[in-house]
Amino acid sequence: MVDEATERCISSIRSSCKEYNYAIVVVDNNSSNGSYGSLLSKYGKDNDIIFIHNENNMGFARGNNIGYEYCRNKLKCDYIVTINNDARIIDDNIIPKVVADYERTGCGVIGPHILSEKTHKSQNPIYYICDTEERVKKMQHYISVHLPLLYLHIDTPVTRIKRVAYSLLRKQNIPFEQMTKDEEYKLHGSCLIFTPAFLRIFSEPFDSRTFLYLEEDILFLRCKKNGLTMLYDPDIAVVHEEDVSTDYQVKNDARMKRIRYLKNQQKSLNVLSEYINK
């Protein structure tokens, strides 16, 4: 939906990989605003770019799966990177670093240092993983409470009251539940690097039953169950504009964006539960 962001992403890949054998596969999830045609007009004759146009919006997982399958089965790639169109690689040595990481560790997935342009904070690695039934139930409870509040337009004042209450509890030194930092981590989905070890096992990187959200948690569980490790490499640099396509579709309406987020998360939780209970 935002061809300008895609152009910046393409330029960054070309700049970072120009000395190596690479291909860019652009997967469009049926953008309805003419952005796909604009990109095709600009890059359609370029030898290093392949365009795939889906007939409908398949979501994050299935959209990426289609690109991954093309790279794996048609192009016979050794490594495959899934990257959001609003992310940019700013590392000219990304390919030798990735190869060195894999040769040293044999890992399945590599995650770079991802700097959010919204928060100016690193998005990798993520130490909270929804990998137990208890955590799934907590998320389900949160959604069941907040979705009705959002529909009633009262989620914001309730959230503010909760923040004030937590602040008072801190001042009184009364303990309350906090997120704990685990030893294991998952990797942010805006840029994921899949190695030969992963490609040998998986014909698809993501569970196609999800549309958006929790793909990172499911990917973590898929890797763990198949004996693959994830590796965060802080020396590989990526910048993430964040939520460019989502913001365009909901016209920067924070409430609608939040509703969409929770509804898709609710669906993904059902898929995630299956992996936990296997």
C-alpha atoms as an extended CHARMM CRD file, in Angstrom:
* protein
*
       278  EXT
         1         1  MET       CA              0.0000000000        0.0000000000        0.0000000000  PROA      1               0.0000000000
         2         2  VAL       CA              2.9930000000        2.3310000000        0.4410000000  PROA      2               0.0000000000
         3         3  ASP       CA              5.2220000000        2.1240000000       -2.6230000000  PROA      3               0.0000000000
         4         4  GLU       CA              7.5840000000        4.8670000000       -1.3890000000  PROA      4               0.0000000000
         5         5  ALA       CA              8.5650000000        2.6890000000        1.5800000000  PROA      5               0.0000000000
         6         6  THR       CA              9.0720000000       -0.3080000000       -0.7230000000  PROA      6               0.0000000000
         7         7  GLU       CA             11.3590000000        1.7750000000       -2.9390000000  PROA      7               0.0000000000
         8         8  ARG       CA             13.5020000000        2.6960000000        0.0600000000  PROA      8               0.0000000000
         9         9  CYS       CA             13.6730000000       -0.9780000000        1.0650000000  PROA      9               0.0000000000
        10        10  ILE       CA             14.6890000000       -2.0470000000       -2.4550000000  PROA      10              0.0000000000
        11        11  SER       CA             17.3860000000        0.6350000000       -2.6230000000  PROA      11              0.0000000000
        12        12  SER       CA             18.8310000000       -0.5040000000        0.6990000000  PROA      12              0.0000000000
        13        13  ILE       CA             19.0130000000       -4.1470000000       -0.4230000000  PROA      13              0.0000000000
        14        14  ARG       CA             20.6810000000       -3.2050000000       -3.6780000000  PROA      14              0.0000000000
        15        15  SER       CA             23.2220000000       -1.0450000000       -1.8780000000  PROA      15              0.0000000000
        16        16  SER       CA             24.0110000000       -3.6830000000        0.7580000000  PROA      16              0.0000000000
        17        17  CYS       CA             24.1750000000       -6.6980000000       -1.5560000000  PROA      17              0.0000000000
        18        18  LYS       CA             25.5460000000       -5.2390000000       -4.7900000000  PROA      18              0.0000000000
        19        19  GLU       CA             28.7520000000       -7.2730000000       -4.6670000000  PROA      19              0.0000000000
        20        20  TYR       CA             26.9520000000      -10.6040000000       -4.2010000000  PROA      20              0.0000000000
        21        21  ASN       CA             24.5870000000      -12.9270000000       -6.0290000000  PROA      21              0.0000000000
        22        22  TYR       CA             21.1310000000      -11.9110000000       -4.8010000000  PROA      22              0.0000000000
        23        23  ALA       CA             17.5220000000      -11.4960000000       -5.9290000000  PROA      23              0.0000000000
        24        24  ILE       CA             14.6790000000       -9.3780000000       -4.5770000000  PROA      24              0.0000000000
        25        25  VAL       CA             11.1890000000      -10.8730000000       -4.5670000000  PROA      25              0.0000000000
        26        26  VAL       CA              8.4670000000       -8.2740000000       -3.9790000000  PROA      26              0.0000000000
        27        27  VAL       CA              5.1950000000       -9.8210000000       -2.8070000000  PROA      27              0.0000000000
        28        28  ASP       CA              2.1790000000       -7.5280000000       -3.0610000000  PROA      28              0.0000000000
        29        29  ASN       CA             -0.8850000000       -8.4670000000       -0.9890000000  PROA      29              0.0000000000
        30        30  ASN       CA             -3.3850000000       -7.0230000000       -3.5030000000  PROA      30              0.0000000000
        31        31  SER       CA             -2.7450000000       -3.3450000000       -2.7620000000  PROA      31              0.0000000000
        32        32  SER       CA             -5.8320000000       -1.4090000000       -3.8480000000  PROA      32              0.0000000000
        33        33  ASN       CA             -4.3270000000        2.0610000000       -4.2450000000  PROA      33              0.0000000000
        34        34  GLY       CA             -2.1840000000        1.6680000000       -7.3670000000  PROA      34              0.0000000000
        35        35  SER       CA              1.0940000000        1.2110000000       -5.4820000000  PROA      35              0.0000000000
        36        36  TYR       CA              1.7610000000       -2.1870000000       -7.0810000000  PROA      36              0.0000000000
        37        37  GLY       CA              1.3840000000       -0.7450000000      -10.5860000000  PROA      37              0.0000000000
        38        38  SER       CA              3.7050000000        2.1060000000       -9.6770000000  PROA      38              0.0000000000
        39        39  LEU       CA              6.4160000000       -0.3150000000       -8.5180000000  PROA      39              0.0000000000
        40        40  LEU       CA              5.9370000000       -2.5440000000      -11.5540000000  PROA      40              0.0000000000
        41        41  SER       CA              6.2880000000        0.4620000000      -13.8430000000  PROA      41              0.0000000000
        42        42  LYS       CA              9.5250000000        1.5300000000      -12.1370000000  PROA      42              0.0000000000
        43        43  TYR       CA             11.2100000000       -1.8700000000      -11.6080000000  PROA      43              0.0000000000
        44        44  GLY       CA              9.3570000000       -4.3170000000      -13.8660000000  PROA      44              0.0000000000
        45        45  LYS       CA             12.2040000000       -4.6790000000      -16.3710000000  PROA      45              0.0000000000
        46        46  ASP       CA             14.9920000000       -4.9550000000      -13.7770000000  PROA      46              0.0000000000
        47        47  ASN       CA             16.7690000000       -8.3140000000      -13.7220000000  PROA      47              0.0000000000
        48        48  ASP       CA             17.3130000000       -8.4240000000       -9.9540000000  PROA      48              0.0000000000
        49        49  ILE       CA             13.6250000000       -8.0320000000       -8.9880000000  PROA      49              0.0000000000
        50        50  ILE       CA             10.7500000000      -10.5160000000       -9.2900000000  PROA      50              0.0000000000
        51        51  PHE       CA              7.1790000000       -9.3550000000       -8.6400000000  PROA      51              0.0000000000
        52        52  ILE       CA              4.4440000000      -11.5890000000       -7.2130000000  PROA      52              0.0000000000
        53        53  HSD       CA              0.9330000000      -10.1590000000       -7.0150000000  PROA      53              0.0000000000
        54        54  ASN       CA             -1.5980000000      -11.9190000000       -4.7610000000  PROA      54              0.0000000000
        55        55  GLU       CA             -5.2710000000      -11.7560000000       -5.7270000000  PROA      55              0.0000000000
        56        56  ASN       CA             -6.2500000000      -10.8300000000       -2.1600000000  PROA      56              0.0000000000
        57        57  ASN       CA             -4.6420000000       -9.6910000000        1.0830000000  PROA      57              0.0000000000
        58        58  MET       CA             -3.2830000000      -12.9200000000        2.5210000000  PROA      58              0.0000000000
        59        59  GLY       CA             -1.7520000000      -11.3190000000        5.6130000000  PROA      59              0.0000000000
        60        60  PHE       CA              1.7840000000      -11.4070000000        6.9550000000  PROA      60              0.0000000000
        61        61  ALA       CA              2.2990000000      -15.1750000000        7.2090000000  PROA      61              0.0000000000
        62        62  ARG       CA              0.8940000000      -16.3530000000        3.8860000000  PROA      62              0.0000000000
        63        63  GLY       CA              2.2610000000      -13.3550000000        1.9940000000  PROA      63              0.0000000000
        64        64  ASN       CA              5.7750000000      -14.0830000000        3.2420000000  PROA      64              0.0000000000
        65        65  ASN       CA              5.3160000000      -17.8230000000        2.6900000000  PROA      65              0.0000000000
        66        66  ILE       CA              4.6160000000      -17.2540000000       -1.0100000000  PROA      66              0.0000000000
        67        67  GLY       CA              7.8210000000      -15.2470000000       -1.4130000000  PROA      67              0.0000000000
        68        68  TYR       CA              9.8230000000      -17.7650000000        0.6210000000  PROA      68              0.0000000000
        69        69  GLU       CA              8.5310000000      -20.7030000000       -1.4550000000  PROA      69              0.0000000000
        70        70  TYR       CA              9.5090000000      -18.9240000000       -4.6750000000  PROA      70              0.0000000000
        71        71  CYS       CA             13.0210000000      -18.2490000000       -3.3560000000  PROA      71              0.0000000000
        72        72  ARG       CA             13.4430000000      -21.7960000000       -2.0460000000  PROA      72              0.0000000000
        73        73  ASN       CA             11.9110000000      -23.7850000000       -4.9120000000  PROA      73              0.0000000000
        74        74  LYS       CA             12.3660000000      -21.5990000000       -8.0090000000  PROA      74              0.0000000000
        75        75  LEU       CA             15.5100000000      -19.5980000000       -7.2740000000  PROA      75              0.0000000000
        76        76  LYS       CA             17.1630000000      -22.3470000000       -5.1680000000  PROA      76              0.0000000000
        77        77  CYS       CA             18.4740000000      -19.7810000000       -2.6720000000  PROA      77              0.0000000000
        78        78  ASP       CA             20.8850000000      -20.7980000000        0.0830000000  PROA      78              0.0000000000
        79        79  TYR       CA             19.6310000000      -18.0660000000        2.4260000000  PROA      79              0.0000000000
        80        80  ILE       CA             16.2650000000      -16.3050000000        2.4540000000  PROA      80              0.0000000000
        81        81  VAL       CA             15.4850000000      -13.0100000000        4.1720000000  PROA      81              0.0000000000
        82        82  THR       CA             11.9110000000      -11.9260000000        4.8340000000  PROA      82              0.0000000000
        83        83  ILE       CA             11.8370000000       -8.1710000000        5.3570000000  PROA      83              0.0000000000
        84        84  ASN       CA              8.9640000000       -5.7070000000        5.7600000000  PROA      84              0.0000000000
        85        85  ASN       CA              8.7050000000       -3.0880000000        3.0400000000  PROA      85              0.0000000000
        86        86  ASP       CA              9.0970000000       -0.3980000000        5.7390000000  PROA      86              0.0000000000
        87        87  ALA       CA             12.4910000000       -1.7290000000        6.8430000000  PROA      87              0.0000000000
        88        88  ARG       CA             15.8910000000       -0.8770000000        5.3750000000  PROA      88              0.0000000000
        89        89  ILE       CA             19.2250000000       -2.6970000000        5.5190000000  PROA      89              0.0000000000
        90        90  ILE       CA             22.0570000000       -0.3130000000        6.4050000000  PROA      90              0.0000000000
        91        91  ASP       CA             24.9030000000       -2.8200000000        6.4780000000  PROA      91              0.0000000000
        92        92  ASP       CA             27.1760000000       -3.3850000000        3.4500000000  PROA      92              0.0000000000
        93        93  ASN       CA             28.5870000000       -6.5470000000        5.0470000000  PROA      93              0.0000000000
        94        94  ILE       CA             25.3010000000       -8.2680000000        5.8490000000  PROA      94              0.0000000000
        95        95  ILE       CA             25.9160000000      -11.2820000000        3.5970000000  PROA      95              0.0000000000
        96        96  PRO       CA             29.4030000000      -12.2480000000        4.8780000000  PROA      96              0.0000000000
        97        97  LYS       CA             28.2030000000      -11.6720000000        8.4670000000  PROA      97              0.0000000000
        98        98  VAL       CA             25.2080000000      -13.9700000000        7.9510000000  PROA      98              0.0000000000
        99        99  VAL       CA             27.3400000000      -16.6990000000        6.3670000000  PROA      99              0.0000000000
       100       100  ALA       CA             29.8810000000      -16.4400000000        9.2020000000  PROA      100             0.0000000000
       101       101  ASP       CA             27.1000000000      -16.6710000000       11.8120000000  PROA      101             0.0000000000
       102       102  TYR       CA             25.7350000000      -19.8250000000       10.2360000000  PROA      102             0.0000000000
       103       103  GLU       CA             29.1050000000      -21.4840000000        9.7260000000  PROA      103             0.0000000000
       104       104  ARG       CA             29.9930000000      -20.7770000000       13.3630000000  PROA      104             0.0000000000
       105       105  THR       CA             26.7100000000      -21.8520000000       15.0100000000  PROA      105             0.0000000000
       106       106  GLY       CA             24.5850000000      -23.8360000000       12.5470000000  PROA      106             0.0000000000
       107       107  CYS       CA             21.5790000000      -21.7660000000       13.6390000000  PROA      107             0.0000000000
       108       108  GLY       CA             18.2120000000      -21.8390000000       11.8680000000  PROA      108             0.0000000000
       109       109  VAL       CA             17.1980000000      -18.1780000000       12.0080000000  PROA      109             0.0000000000
       110       110  ILE       CA             19.2480000000      -14.9890000000       12.4270000000  PROA      110             0.0000000000
       111       111  GLY       CA             17.8430000000      -11.6940000000       13.6440000000  PROA      111             0.0000000000
       112       112  PRO       CA             19.6780000000       -8.3770000000       13.1050000000  PROA      112             0.0000000000
       113       113  HSD       CA             19.8140000000       -5.2950000000       15.2800000000  PROA      113             0.0000000000
       114       114  ILE       CA             16.5690000000       -3.5280000000       14.3150000000  PROA      114             0.0000000000
       115       115  LEU       CA             16.2970000000        0.1400000000       15.2330000000  PROA      115             0.0000000000
       116       116  SER       CA             12.7380000000        1.4970000000       15.3440000000  PROA      116             0.0000000000
       117       117  GLU       CA             12.4230000000        4.9680000000       13.8360000000  PROA      117             0.0000000000
       118       118  LYS       CA              9.2720000000        5.4510000000       15.9390000000  PROA      118             0.0000000000
       119       119  THR       CA             10.7210000000        4.7290000000       19.3760000000  PROA      119             0.0000000000
       120       120  HSD       CA             14.4720000000        4.9780000000       18.6140000000  PROA      120             0.0000000000
       121       121  LYS       CA             14.8880000000        1.6820000000       20.4750000000  PROA      121             0.0000000000
       122       122  SER       CA             16.1590000000       -1.7330000000       19.4250000000  PROA      122             0.0000000000
       123       123  GLN       CA             13.4190000000       -4.2700000000       18.5840000000  PROA      123             0.0000000000
       124       124  ASN       CA             15.6820000000       -7.3080000000       18.9210000000  PROA      124             0.0000000000
       125       125  PRO       CA             15.8920000000       -9.6230000000       20.7230000000  PROA      125             0.0000000000
       126       126  ILE       CA             12.5020000000      -10.0780000000       22.4530000000  PROA      126             0.0000000000
       127       127  TYR       CA             12.6740000000      -11.8940000000       25.7780000000  PROA      127             0.0000000000
       128       128  TYR       CA              8.9610000000      -12.3380000000       26.4280000000  PROA      128             0.0000000000
       129       129  ILE       CA              7.6870000000      -15.4290000000       24.6030000000  PROA      129             0.0000000000
       130       130  CYS       CA              4.1000000000      -16.6470000000       24.7470000000  PROA      130             0.0000000000
       131       131  ASP       CA              5.0330000000      -20.3250000000       25.0460000000  PROA      131             0.0000000000
       132       132  THR       CA              2.8700000000      -21.6090000000       27.9100000000  PROA      132             0.0000000000
       133       133  GLU       CA             -0.8790000000      -22.0790000000       28.3660000000  PROA      133             0.0000000000
       134       134  GLU       CA             -0.7640000000      -19.7160000000       31.3340000000  PROA      134             0.0000000000
       135       135  ARG       CA              0.5760000000      -16.9060000000       29.1500000000  PROA      135             0.0000000000
       136       136  VAL       CA             -1.9520000000      -17.6720000000       26.4070000000  PROA      136             0.0000000000
       137       137  LYS       CA             -4.7970000000      -17.4390000000       28.9390000000  PROA      137             0.0000000000
       138       138  LYS       CA             -3.4940000000      -14.1030000000       30.2370000000  PROA      138             0.0000000000
       139       139  MET       CA             -3.4290000000      -12.7040000000       26.7110000000  PROA      139             0.0000000000
       140       140  GLN       CA             -6.9070000000      -14.0730000000       25.9850000000  PROA      140             0.0000000000
       141       141  HSD       CA             -8.2160000000      -12.4640000000       29.1720000000  PROA      141             0.0000000000
       142       142  TYR       CA             -6.6200000000       -9.1400000000       28.2320000000  PROA      142             0.0000000000
       143       143  ILE       CA             -8.2500000000       -9.2390000000       24.7780000000  PROA      143             0.0000000000
       144       144  SER       CA            -11.6530000000      -10.2350000000       26.1750000000  PROA      144             0.0000000000
       145       145  VAL       CA            -11.5550000000       -7.2040000000       28.4810000000  PROA      145             0.0000000000
       146       146  HSD       CA            -10.1270000000       -4.5750000000       26.1220000000  PROA      146             0.0000000000
       147       147  LEU       CA            -11.9720000000       -5.3370000000       22.8680000000  PROA      147             0.0000000000
       148       148  PRO       CA            -15.4150000000       -4.4470000000       24.3080000000  PROA      148             0.0000000000
       149       149  LEU       CA            -13.9250000000       -1.3080000000       25.8740000000  PROA      149             0.0000000000
       150       150  LEU       CA            -12.5320000000       -0.2740000000       22.4900000000  PROA      150             0.0000000000
       151       151  TYR       CA            -15.8870000000       -0.8210000000       20.8020000000  PROA      151             0.0000000000
       152       152  LEU       CA            -17.4890000000        1.3270000000       23.5220000000  PROA      152             0.0000000000
       153       153  HSD       CA            -14.8120000000        4.0520000000       23.0950000000  PROA      153             0.0000000000
       154       154  ILE       CA            -13.7700000000        3.8120000000       26.7700000000  PROA      154             0.0000000000
       155       155  ASP       CA            -10.5250000000        1.8330000000       26.5430000000  PROA      155             0.0000000000
       156       156  THR       CA             -8.3090000000        4.9430000000       26.7620000000  PROA      156             0.0000000000
       157       157  PRO       CA             -9.6900000000        6.3200000000       30.0710000000  PROA      157             0.0000000000
       158       158  VAL       CA             -9.6700000000        2.8390000000       31.6610000000  PROA      158             0.0000000000
       159       159  THR       CA             -6.0410000000        2.3310000000       30.5970000000  PROA      159             0.0000000000
       160       160  ARG       CA             -5.1010000000        5.7190000000       32.0760000000  PROA      160             0.0000000000
       161       161  ILE       CA             -6.7490000000        4.7880000000       35.4000000000  PROA      161             0.0000000000
       162       162  LYS       CA             -4.7690000000        1.5230000000       35.4760000000  PROA      162             0.0000000000
       163       163  ARG       CA             -1.5160000000        3.3930000000       34.8610000000  PROA      163             0.0000000000
       164       164  VAL       CA             -2.2600000000        5.7480000000       37.7470000000  PROA      164             0.0000000000
       165       165  ALA       CA             -3.0500000000        2.7630000000       39.9960000000  PROA      165             0.0000000000
       166       166  TYR       CA              0.2210000000        1.0270000000       39.0750000000  PROA      166             0.0000000000
       167       167  SER       CA              2.1000000000        4.2600000000       39.7350000000  PROA      167             0.0000000000
       168       168  LEU       CA              0.5850000000        4.4970000000       43.2100000000  PROA      168             0.0000000000
       169       169  LEU       CA              1.4650000000        0.8620000000       43.9310000000  PROA      169             0.0000000000
       170       170  ARG       CA              5.0860000000        1.5230000000       42.9950000000  PROA      170             0.0000000000
       171       171  LYS       CA              5.2480000000        4.4850000000       45.3930000000  PROA      171             0.0000000000
       172       172  GLN       CA              3.8580000000        2.3330000000       48.1940000000  PROA      172             0.0000000000
       173       173  ASN       CA              6.3370000000       -0.4760000000       47.3610000000  PROA      173             0.0000000000
       174       174  ILE       CA              3.4710000000       -2.9260000000       46.8820000000  PROA      174             0.0000000000
       175       175  PRO       CA              4.5890000000       -5.6860000000       44.4870000000  PROA      175             0.0000000000
       176       176  PHE       CA              2.6710000000       -6.2150000000       41.2540000000  PROA      176             0.0000000000
       177       177  GLU       CA              3.2200000000       -8.5420000000       38.3010000000  PROA      177             0.0000000000
       178       178  GLN       CA              5.9800000000       -7.5480000000       35.9100000000  PROA      178             0.0000000000
       179       179  MET       CA              7.3520000000       -9.1060000000       32.7900000000  PROA      179             0.0000000000
       180       180  THR       CA             10.4110000000      -11.2050000000       33.5940000000  PROA      180             0.0000000000
       181       181  LYS       CA             13.4200000000      -11.5270000000       31.3240000000  PROA      181             0.0000000000
       182       182  ASP       CA             13.9170000000      -15.1260000000       30.2440000000  PROA      182             0.0000000000
       183       183  GLU       CA             17.1630000000      -16.6110000000       28.9660000000  PROA      183             0.0000000000
       184       184  GLU       CA             15.5270000000      -17.6400000000       25.6850000000  PROA      184             0.0000000000
       185       185  TYR       CA             14.4260000000      -15.0350000000       23.1650000000  PROA      185             0.0000000000
       186       186  LYS       CA             12.4420000000      -14.6880000000       19.9680000000  PROA      186             0.0000000000
       187       187  LEU       CA             13.2980000000      -12.5080000000       16.9660000000  PROA      187             0.0000000000
       188       188  HSD       CA             11.3320000000       -9.5760000000       15.5660000000  PROA      188             0.0000000000
       189       189  GLY       CA              9.3760000000      -10.4010000000       12.4150000000  PROA      189             0.0000000000
       190       190  SER       CA             10.2070000000       -7.2560000000       10.4390000000  PROA      190             0.0000000000
       191       191  CYS       CA             13.4870000000       -8.8330000000        9.2940000000  PROA      191             0.0000000000
       192       192  LEU       CA             14.3010000000      -12.5380000000        9.6210000000  PROA      192             0.0000000000
       193       193  ILE       CA             17.1930000000      -14.3690000000        7.9810000000  PROA      193             0.0000000000
       194       194  PHE       CA             16.5990000000      -18.0740000000        7.3000000000  PROA      194             0.0000000000
       195       195  THR       CA             19.6760000000      -20.2730000000        6.9430000000  PROA      195             0.0000000000
       196       196  PRO       CA             20.3120000000      -23.5100000000        4.9830000000  PROA      196             0.0000000000
       197       197  ALA       CA             19.4980000000      -25.5040000000        8.1500000000  PROA      197             0.0000000000
       198       198  PHE       CA             16.0270000000      -23.9460000000        8.2610000000  PROA      198             0.0000000000
       199       199  LEU       CA             15.4670000000      -24.2990000000        4.5070000000  PROA      199             0.0000000000
       200       200  ARG       CA             16.2030000000      -28.0170000000        4.6530000000  PROA      200             0.0000000000
       201       201  ILE       CA             13.4010000000      -28.6080000000        7.1690000000  PROA      201             0.0000000000
       202       202  PHE       CA             10.6980000000      -26.0550000000        6.4050000000  PROA      202             0.0000000000
       203       203  SER       CA              8.9020000000      -25.4980000000        3.1020000000  PROA      203             0.0000000000
       204       204  GLU       CA              7.2080000000      -22.4870000000        4.7490000000  PROA      204             0.0000000000
       205       205  PRO       CA              8.6290000000      -20.1870000000        7.4440000000  PROA      205             0.0000000000
       206       206  PHE       CA              5.2910000000      -19.2110000000        9.0240000000  PROA      206             0.0000000000
       207       207  ASP       CA              2.0790000000      -20.9950000000        9.9520000000  PROA      207             0.0000000000
       208       208  SER       CA             -0.3260000000      -19.9680000000        7.1940000000  PROA      208             0.0000000000
       209       209  ARG       CA             -3.3390000000      -20.0150000000        9.5480000000  PROA      209             0.0000000000
       210       210  THR       CA             -2.3420000000      -16.6910000000       11.1170000000  PROA      210             0.0000000000
       211       211  PHE       CA             -3.0710000000      -13.3740000000        9.4230000000  PROA      211             0.0000000000
       212       212  LEU       CA             -1.0820000000      -10.9850000000       11.5800000000  PROA      212             0.0000000000
       213       213  TYR       CA              0.6600000000      -11.0870000000       15.0100000000  PROA      213             0.0000000000
       214       214  LEU       CA              2.2810000000      -13.7870000000       17.1860000000  PROA      214             0.0000000000
       215       215  GLU       CA              4.1500000000      -15.1870000000       14.1750000000  PROA      215             0.0000000000
       216       216  GLU       CA              7.4170000000      -14.6900000000       16.0800000000  PROA      216             0.0000000000
       217       217  ASP       CA              6.2080000000      -16.8130000000       19.0170000000  PROA      217             0.0000000000
       218       218  ILE       CA              5.0030000000      -19.5830000000       16.7010000000  PROA      218             0.0000000000
       219       219  LEU       CA              8.2830000000      -19.4680000000       14.7490000000  PROA      219             0.0000000000
       220       220  PHE       CA             10.1940000000      -19.8010000000       18.0340000000  PROA      220             0.0000000000
       221       221  LEU       CA              8.1810000000      -22.9300000000       18.9350000000  PROA      221             0.0000000000
       222       222  ARG       CA              8.5480000000      -24.4230000000       15.4340000000  PROA      222             0.0000000000
       223       223  CYS       CA             12.3210000000      -24.0160000000       15.6100000000  PROA      223             0.0000000000
       224       224  LYS       CA             12.5410000000      -25.3910000000       19.1480000000  PROA      224             0.0000000000
       225       225  LYS       CA             10.4920000000      -28.4820000000       18.3210000000  PROA      225             0.0000000000
       226       226  ASN       CA             12.7680000000      -29.1940000000       15.3320000000  PROA      226             0.0000000000
       227       227  GLY       CA             16.0620000000      -28.6650000000       17.1730000000  PROA      227             0.0000000000
       228       228  LEU       CA             16.9050000000      -25.3500000000       15.4930000000  PROA      228             0.0000000000
       229       229  THR       CA             18.3590000000      -22.3620000000       17.3240000000  PROA      229             0.0000000000
       230       230  MET       CA             17.7560000000      -18.6670000000       16.8290000000  PROA      230             0.0000000000
       231       231  LEU       CA             20.6350000000      -16.2100000000       16.8370000000  PROA      231             0.0000000000
       232       232  TYR       CA             20.5630000000      -12.4640000000       17.4440000000  PROA      232             0.0000000000
       233       233  ASP       CA             23.4830000000      -10.6820000000       15.7730000000  PROA      233             0.0000000000
       234       234  PRO       CA             23.7940000000       -7.0610000000       16.9950000000  PROA      234             0.0000000000
       235       235  ASP       CA             26.4390000000       -6.3750000000       14.3350000000  PROA      235             0.0000000000
       236       236  ILE       CA             23.9130000000       -6.5790000000       11.4750000000  PROA      236             0.0000000000
       237       237  ALA       CA             22.0480000000       -3.2710000000       11.1560000000  PROA      237             0.0000000000
       238       238  VAL       CA             18.4570000000       -2.6810000000        9.9980000000  PROA      238             0.0000000000
       239       239  VAL       CA             16.2090000000        0.3860000000       10.4010000000  PROA      239             0.0000000000
       240       240  HSD       CA             12.4450000000       -0.0880000000       10.7540000000  PROA      240             0.0000000000
       241       241  GLU       CA              9.9730000000        2.7130000000       10.0010000000  PROA      241             0.0000000000
       242       242  GLU       CA              7.2580000000        0.5590000000       11.6180000000  PROA      242             0.0000000000
       243       243  ASP       CA              3.5280000000        0.1070000000       10.8310000000  PROA      243             0.0000000000
       244       244  VAL       CA              3.6340000000        2.0630000000        7.5620000000  PROA      244             0.0000000000
       245       245  SER       CA              1.1430000000       -0.2190000000        5.7550000000  PROA      245             0.0000000000
       246       246  THR       CA             -1.1020000000       -0.6750000000        8.7890000000  PROA      246             0.0000000000
       247       247  ASP       CA             -1.2260000000        3.0640000000        9.4640000000  PROA      247             0.0000000000
       248       248  TYR       CA             -2.1330000000        3.7060000000        5.8220000000  PROA      248             0.0000000000
       249       249  GLN       CA             -5.0110000000        1.2220000000        5.8910000000  PROA      249             0.0000000000
       250       250  VAL       CA             -6.5600000000        2.5250000000        9.1280000000  PROA      250             0.0000000000
       251       251  LYS       CA             -5.7530000000        6.1660000000        8.2710000000  PROA      251             0.0000000000
       252       252  ASN       CA             -3.8150000000        6.6010000000       11.5180000000  PROA      252             0.0000000000
       253       253  ASP       CA             -6.9650000000        5.8920000000       13.5920000000  PROA      253             0.0000000000
       254       254  ALA       CA             -5.3990000000        4.5950000000       16.8200000000  PROA      254             0.0000000000
       255       255  ARG       CA             -8.6400000000        2.9960000000       18.0310000000  PROA      255             0.0000000000
       256       256  MET       CA             -9.2850000000        1.0310000000       14.8100000000  PROA      256             0.0000000000
       257       257  LYS       CA             -5.6440000000        0.0140000000       14.6820000000  PROA      257             0.0000000000
       258       258  ARG       CA             -5.9270000000       -1.3330000000       18.2380000000  PROA      258             0.0000000000
       259       259  ILE       CA             -9.1380000000       -3.2440000000       17.4390000000  PROA      259             0.0000000000
       260       260  ARG       CA             -7.5220000000       -4.8110000000       14.3810000000  PROA      260             0.0000000000
       261       261  TYR       CA             -4.4720000000       -5.7410000000       16.4320000000  PROA      261             0.0000000000
       262       262  LEU       CA             -6.4680000000       -7.4820000000       19.1790000000  PROA      262             0.0000000000
       263       263  LYS       CA             -8.8130000000       -9.3320000000       16.8010000000  PROA      263             0.0000000000
       264       264  ASN       CA             -5.9390000000      -10.7460000000       14.7600000000  PROA      264             0.0000000000
       265       265  GLN       CA             -4.0350000000      -11.5770000000       17.9310000000  PROA      265             0.0000000000
       266       266  GLN       CA             -7.0560000000      -13.4890000000       19.2180000000  PROA      266             0.0000000000
       267       267  LYS       CA             -7.0730000000      -15.6940000000       16.1000000000  PROA      267             0.0000000000
       268       268  SER       CA             -3.3260000000      -16.2660000000       16.2910000000  PROA      268             0.0000000000
       269       269  LEU       CA             -3.5840000000      -17.3560000000       19.9370000000  PROA      269             0.0000000000
       270       270  ASN       CA             -5.7190000000      -20.3310000000       18.8770000000  PROA      270             0.0000000000
       271       271  VAL       CA             -2.9800000000      -21.4760000000       16.4900000000  PROA      271             0.0000000000
       272       272  LEU       CA             -0.2730000000      -20.8480000000       19.0770000000  PROA      272             0.0000000000
       273       273  SER       CA             -2.1190000000      -23.0080000000       21.6430000000  PROA      273             0.0000000000
       274       274  GLU       CA             -1.8800000000      -25.9880000000       19.2970000000  PROA      274             0.0000000000
       275       275  TYR       CA              1.9230000000      -25.7390000000       19.2280000000  PROA      275             0.0000000000
       276       276  ILE       CA              2.1100000000      -25.4840000000       23.0150000000  PROA      276             0.0000000000
       277       277  ASN       CA             -0.1020000000      -28.5420000000       23.5100000000  PROA      277             0.0000000000
       278       278  LYS       CA              1.5930000000      -30.7560000000       20.9010000000  PROA      278             0.0000000000
